[in-house]
Each structure stands twice: as structure tokens, then as C-alpha cells.
Amino acid sequence: MALSMNPVYYLGYTIFKGAAKAFFDMKVLNREKLIDGSSCIYVCNHQSFLDPPLISSIFENPVHF
């Protein structure tokens, strides 16, 4: 957990990371290409309202929307 992660974000992060593992067949392809720790833009095709929290659950540092 990043030291700058606020407690509410951490709670949501933990819940959605657990849900992704338990209920969804979520796979990250080419994980080595993820840019963690610097600025970048990730785009997803919004299949549902769960996309933003599920996308942020694959990163170690907080994601800003």
C-alpha cells in the first residue's frame, strides 16, 4: 500500500481487488507494460459502472480520475 493512499480509497481498493479475484475473470495482459508511478492515460470501454474501481485495483499506487 502506498503511504499516500487515503483510508477511504484503501477500503474501496481492497474491496474491489477482492471482488475482482472472487467474482470476475479479470486478467491483466502485458502487466509489464503498465506504467505505475508516473502520469499516463488508460482508456477502457466501460462495460459497466464497475470499470473505474476495477481498473484502479490493478495498480499499487492510487489512481486519480
Buried (B, 14 or more C-beta within 10 A) or exposed (E): EEEEBEEEBEEBBEEBBEBBEEEEEBEEEEEEEEEEEEEEEEEEEEEEEBEBBBBBBBBEEBBEE
